[in-house]
Amino acid sequence: MQVKRAREIVERQPGQVRLLSKYDVIDRIGVTYVTLWTWMRDGKFPRSRELNGKTTWIESEVDAWIQARPVRRLKGDIEAEIAEMLGEA
């Protein structure tokens, strides 16, 4: 079980922006920083911000990127779609 960090437990005020560190983003996305940097350079991932000399991302932008990822198809999805189109479902 992963222990929540104290800053994650603190409730945010409406309109307050939460920033994620490089390590937070790498943990959420599951890729190396080199891959993340390449994606940013290629426009495939939100650009980081520099704040007090640290690399940060706006949480809502990272969340939006995650939500925009395609849903993975599962075995049997195509057969179910075909059956539904043919009225067999």
C-alpha positions in Angstrom: 0.0 0.0 0.0 1.4 3.4 -1.0 1.5 6.0 1.7 -0.1 9.3 0.6 2.2 12.3 1.0 1.1 15.0 3.3 0.6 17.5 0.5 -1.8 15.1 -1.2 -3.9 14.9 1.9 -4.3 18.7 2.3 -7.5 19.8 0.6 -7.1 22.5 -2.1 -9.0 25.6 -2.3 -11.1 26.2 -5.5 -9.0 27.7 -8.2 -5.8 26.6 -6.6 -3.3 25.1 -9.0 -1.5 22.0 -7.9 2.0 21.5 -9.3 3.6 18.1 -9.9 7.3 17.4 -9.6 9.3 15.5 -12.3 9.2 12.5 -10.0 5.4 12.7 -9.6 4.9 12.9 -13.4 7.3 10.0 -14.1 5.5 7.9 -11.5 2.0 8.7 -13.0 3.0 8.2 -16.6 5.4 5.3 -16.2 8.2 6.4 -18.6 11.7 7.7 -18.1 12.5 11.4 -18.0 14.3 11.1 -21.3 11.1 9.8 -22.9 9.0 12.5 -21.2 11.4 15.2 -22.4 11.3 13.8 -26.0 7.4 13.9 -25.9 7.5 17.5 -24.7 9.9 18.5 -27.4 7.7 16.7 -30.0 4.5 18.3 -28.7 3.1 15.0 -27.5 3.0 15.9 -23.8 2.4 19.2 -21.9 5.4 21.4 -21.4 6.9 21.7 -18.0 7.1 25.0 -16.1 10.1 26.3 -14.2 9.3 27.4 -10.7 12.1 28.5 -8.3 14.6 26.5 -10.4 12.5 23.3 -10.3 10.8 21.6 -13.1 7.0 21.3 -12.5 3.8 20.5 -14.4 0.3 21.7 -13.8 -1.6 18.6 -12.5 -4.8 19.4 -14.5 -2.8 19.4 -17.8 -1.2 16.1 -17.0 -4.6 14.7 -16.0 -6.1 16.0 -19.2 -3.3 14.3 -21.2 -4.0 11.0 -19.5 -7.7 11.2 -20.1 -7.1 11.9 -23.8 -5.2 8.6 -24.2 -7.2 6.1 -26.3 -9.1 3.3 -24.4 -7.4 0.0 -25.0 -9.3 -2.5 -27.0 -9.8 -5.9 -25.5 -10.0 -9.3 -27.1 -13.6 -9.7 -28.3 -14.4 -6.0 -28.7 -14.6 -6.2 -32.5 -16.8 -9.3 -32.4 -19.2 -7.6 -30.0 -19.3 -4.4 -32.2 -20.1 -6.5 -35.3 -22.8 -8.5 -33.5 -24.3 -5.3 -32.2 -24.3 -3.8 -35.8 -26.0 -6.9 -37.1 -28.6 -6.8 -34.4 -27.4 -10.0 -32.7 -26.6 -8.5 -29.4 
